[in-house]
């Protein structure tokens, strides 16, 4: 991406990428990085498809909402 920063571009386009730090869900991976960087990492390093990443993000949002409302998963 010659000089471009994909995580910066993602954060500029999507307000939902709030800059919180997340652990990588990739098997055996120990990275802990921002959500925008994690999306790029999952695609580049773990070869996750956009659909796999979207499903993981959607599941994370449901889990966070349930935790905030006191509802057990």
Residue pairs with C-beta under 8 A, 6 or more apart in sequence:
6 40
7 34
7 36
7 37
7 39
7 40
8 36
10 17
10 36
10 39
10 40
11 17
11 19
11 36
14 36
17 34
17 35
17 36
17 39
18 35
19 34
19 35
19 36
20 34
20 35
21 32
21 33
21 34
22 32
22 33
22 34
22 35
22 38
22 60
23 30
23 31
23 32
24 30
24 31
24 32
24 33
24 38
24 41
24 42
24 46
25 42
25 56
26 41
26 42
26 45
26 46
26 48
29 45
29 46
31 38
31 41
33 41
35 57
39 53
39 57
42 48
42 52
42 53
42 56
43 49
43 50
43 53
48 56
63 73
66 72
66 73
